[in-house]
Amino acid sequence: MIQKYLAGRLKIETVAIAIPNLMPAKIKISHLTDFHYDGKRLSDRLLKQAIAASNQWEPDLVVLTGDYVTDDPQPITQLAYFLKHLESRYGIYAVLGNHDLHHMYSRSLITETLQGIGIRTLWNEALYPLSHSNLQLVGMPDYWDRAFDAAKVMGQVDPQQPCLVLSHNPDSVLEFSGHPVTLQLSGHTHGGQIVIPGMGPVLAKMSDWRPPRWLLHSLPSDRANCHKVVKHWEWAEGLHQVGHQQLYVNRGLGTYMPGRFNCPPEVTWLELYSSATTTLPRNTA
């Protein structure tokens, strides 16, 4: 595995987030993302640790935000062998990332495999994942896919009820400006991968620099800014207020060239709690 000793051990981030008028008053969510499971970028040992950490939280919901594989979608079969051990009171929901769409058959294979182990994969869909809750869950295609349509899916959402969006790429949060989104969960950035102590993610400090194509991801050709992995590197990890919306970006579990430095893989324990007003929540990790 690429620079596995330089990344740091698996870290659990515990984050409490205020959700106006949420019912019930508390919902526990476990968030995992960016597995890049291909035999090189994520060890089985780390994967088992991440699943055990997720189960330890005893979550009401488990959410997965994409990039289960890197290029070849075939490893999803082996990844599913591990993911079937994820535990949740009310369900496991997933969306796809850009690496899950590299081949013509990638989407169908990954979706069918995940749904075969009870993980519902959302694609421009909105639903109520908990029968006793007013929390709405929206799952989006990858931001670079032509099917991404924030306006269309938000037409399915009740604007009077809290709304949680799963979208792989954090840049997509801007597409929901003006829509009743309370919180978005994303991955994609791997936390910037290279983090300098006292400075933070290098790419977040160099947001105008255009990284070479091989640096983090292979990029599609159908977006105007496709030379960039992500535009807003300032959102590379952690919790952010973007307009009226809250955005949490998970560093993910796997990696990509040139690997991670001082950027530990992450499982996020989220506690959503009811609040009369929206304020920037506190990261309790």
C-alpha positions in Angstrom: 0.0 0.0 0.0 1.2 3.5 -0.9 3.0 5.1 2.0 0.9 3.3 4.5 3.2 4.1 7.4 3.1 7.8 6.6 -0.6 8.4 6.6 -1.3 7.7 10.2 -3.7 5.2 11.9 -7.4 5.1 11.3 -9.0 8.0 13.1 -12.6 8.3 14.3 -14.0 11.9 14.0 -16.9 12.6 16.3 -19.0 15.5 15.1 -22.2 16.9 16.5 -24.4 18.9 14.1 -27.4 21.0 14.8 -30.4 20.2 12.6 -33.3 22.6 12.9 -36.6 20.9 13.9 -35.2 17.4 13.6 -37.4 14.6 14.8 -36.5 12.5 16.8 -34.2 14.8 18.7 -31.1 12.7 18.0 -30.0 10.6 15.0 -26.6 8.7 14.9 -24.9 8.3 11.5 -21.7 6.6 10.5 -20.1 7.9 7.4 -17.5 6.0 5.3 -16.1 7.0 1.9 -13.4 6.7 -0.8 -12.4 3.0 -0.3 -10.4 2.7 -3.6 -10.4 -1.0 -3.0 -8.2 -2.5 -5.6 -5.6 -4.6 -3.7 -3.1 -1.7 -3.5 -4.7 1.4 -1.9 -6.7 -0.1 1.1 -5.6 -3.1 3.2 -8.1 -5.6 4.4 -6.9 -5.0 7.9 -7.7 -1.3 7.7 -11.1 -2.0 6.1 -12.0 -4.4 8.9 -11.0 -1.8 11.5 -13.2 0.8 9.8 -16.2 -1.5 9.7 -15.6 -2.4 13.4 -15.4 1.3 14.2 -18.6 2.0 12.4 -20.4 -0.8 14.2 -19.1 0.4 17.5 -21.1 3.6 17.1 -24.3 1.6 16.8 -25.6 4.0 14.2 -29.2 4.6 13.2 -27.9 5.0 9.6 -24.7 4.2 7.7 -23.9 6.3 4.7 -21.3 5.7 2.0 -20.3 8.4 -0.4 -18.5 6.8 -3.3 -15.3 5.6 -4.9 -15.5 2.0 -3.9 -13.1 1.0 -6.6 -10.4 2.9 -8.5 -10.6 1.9 -12.2 -11.6 -1.7 -12.7 -15.0 -2.2 -11.0 -14.5 -6.0 -10.5 -13.0 -5.6 -7.0 -16.4 -4.4 -5.8 -17.3 -8.1 -5.4 -14.5 -8.6 -2.8 -15.2 -5.3 -1.1 -18.9 -6.3 -0.7 -17.7 -9.3 1.3 -16.5 -6.9 3.9 -19.2 -4.3 3.6 -21.9 -6.8 4.3 -20.7 -6.8 7.9 -21.7 -3.1 8.4 -24.5 -2.8 11.0 -27.2 -0.2 11.2 -30.6 0.1 12.9 -32.5 1.5 9.9 -30.4 1.0 6.8 -27.3 1.6 4.8 -27.4 4.1 1.9 -24.8 4.8 -0.7 -24.0 7.1 -3.7 -21.4 6.6 -6.4 -18.2 8.6 -7.0 -16.3 9.5 -10.2 -14.1 6.3 -10.0 -17.3 4.2 -9.9 -18.2 5.3 -13.4 -15.0 4.7 -15.4 -16.4 1.9 -17.5 -19.7 1.5 -19.3 -20.7 -1.3 -16.9 -19.2 0.1 -13.7 -22.4 1.8 -12.5 -24.6 -1.3 -13.0 -22.1 -3.7 -11.5 -21.3 -1.6 -8.4 -25.0 -0.7 -7.8 -26.2 -4.3 -8.2 -23.4 -5.6 -6.0 -24.1 -3.2 -3.2 -27.8 -3.7 -3.3 -27.3 -7.4 -3.3 -25.9 -7.0 0.3 -28.7 -4.7 1.4 -27.0 -1.3 0.7 -29.4 0.9 -1.2 -27.7 3.0 -3.8 -29.3 6.3 -4.6 -29.2 8.2 -7.9 -31.1 11.5 -8.0 -33.4 10.2 -5.3 -35.0 11.5 -2.2 -36.6 9.5 0.6 -37.3 9.2 4.3 -34.8 6.6 5.6 -36.3 6.4 9.1 -40.1 5.8 9.3 -40.3 7.6 12.6 -38.3 10.7 11.5 -38.8 13.8 9.4 -35.3 13.6 8.1 -35.1 13.5 4.3 -32.2 11.8 2.6 -31.1 12.8 -1.0 -28.6 10.7 -2.9 -26.9 12.3 -6.0 -24.9 10.9 -9.0 -21.3 12.0 -9.1 -21.0 15.8 -9.7 -19.1 15.2 -13.0 -21.8 12.9 -14.4 -24.3 14.4 -16.8 -27.1 12.9 -14.8 -26.4 15.2 -11.8 -29.5 17.3 -11.5 -29.9 19.2 -8.2 -33.0 21.1 -9.3 -34.8 18.0 -10.4 -34.1 16.0 -7.2 -34.9 18.9 -4.9 -38.4 18.9 -6.5 -39.0 15.7 -4.6 -38.1 17.3 -1.2 -40.4 18.9 1.3 -38.8 22.3 2.0 -40.4 22.4 5.5 -38.4 19.3 6.7 -34.7 18.8 7.3 -32.7 17.5 4.4 -29.5 15.5 4.3 -27.6 15.2 0.9 -25.1 12.5 0.0 -22.9 13.8 -2.8 -19.4 12.5 -3.5 -17.8 15.8 -4.6 -18.0 18.6 -2.1 -18.0 21.2 -4.9 -21.6 20.1 -5.6 -22.8 21.9 -2.4 -23.0 25.1 -4.5 -25.5 23.5 -6.8 -27.9 23.3 -3.8 -27.7 27.0 -3.1 -31.2 28.3 -2.8 -32.6 24.8 -2.1 -33.7 23.6 1.4 -30.6 21.5 2.2 -29.5 21.4 5.8 -26.4 19.2 5.6 -24.3 17.6 2.8 -21.9 14.7 3.4 -19.0 14.3 0.9 -15.6 12.7 0.3 -13.5 12.8 -2.9 -10.7 15.0 -1.6 -9.0 12.4 0.6 -8.4 15.3 3.0 -5.8 16.7 0.6 -3.6 13.6 1.1 -0.5 15.6 1.9 -0.9 17.5 5.2 1.9 19.6 6.6 1.9 20.1 10.4 0.9 23.6 11.3 -0.1 24.3 7.7 -2.8 21.9 6.8 -3.5 20.2 3.5 -1.0 21.5 0.9 -3.5 21.7 -1.9 -5.9 23.8 0.2 -3.1 26.4 0.4 -2.5 26.1 -3.3 -6.0 26.2 -4.6 -5.2 28.0 -7.8 -2.5 25.5 -8.7 -3.5 22.9 -11.3 -2.4 19.5 -10.2 -1.2 17.0 -12.9 -3.8 14.5 -14.0 -2.0 11.6 -12.3 -1.8 13.3 -8.9 -5.1 12.2 -7.3 -7.8 11.2 -9.8 -8.3 10.5 -13.4 -10.6 13.3 -14.5 -13.6 13.3 -17.0 -13.8 15.4 -20.1 -17.4 16.8 -19.6 -16.8 19.5 -17.0 -15.3 22.9 -17.8 -12.9 22.6 -14.9 -12.0 19.0 -15.3 -8.3 19.6 -14.9 -8.9 20.0 -11.2 -9.8 17.2 -8.8 -11.9 19.7 -6.9 -12.2 23.5 -7.1 -12.7 24.3 -3.4 -9.7 22.8 -1.7 -10.5 24.9 1.4 -13.2 22.2 1.9 -10.7 19.4 1.8 -11.8 18.0 5.1 -14.0 18.6 8.1 -17.0 20.8 8.8 -17.8 24.0 6.9 -20.6 26.5 6.6 -21.4 27.2 3.0 -24.1 29.8 2.8 -27.1 28.4 4.7 -25.9 24.9 4.3 -23.5 22.8 6.4 -20.9 20.6 4.6 -18.9 17.8 6.1 -16.0 16.3 4.1 -14.7 12.9 5.2 -11.0 12.2 4.4 -11.9 8.7 3.3 -10.2 5.3 3.8 -8.2 4.6 0.6 -5.7 6.7 -1.3 -4.3 7.5 -4.7 -0.9 8.7 -6.0 1.2 10.1 -4.5 -0.3 8.6 -1.3 -1.1 10.1 2.1 1.2 12.0 4.5 0.0 13.0 8.0 -3.5 12.5 6.7 -5.1 9.5 8.5 -8.0 7.6 7.1 -11.3 8.4 8.6 -14.6 7.0 9.9 -17.0 9.7 10.9 -19.4 9.4 13.8 -22.1 12.0 13.3 -24.7 12.9 15.9 -27.5 15.0 14.4 -29.5 16.8 17.1 -32.5 19.0 17.0 -32.1 22.7 17.2 -34.5 25.6 16.7 -31.9 27.6 14.8 -29.0 26.8 12.5 -25.5 27.5 13.9 -22.1 26.3 12.9 -21.7 23.1 14.9 -18.7 22.1 16.9 -16.4 19.3 15.9 -16.1 17.3 19.1 -13.2 15.1 18.0 
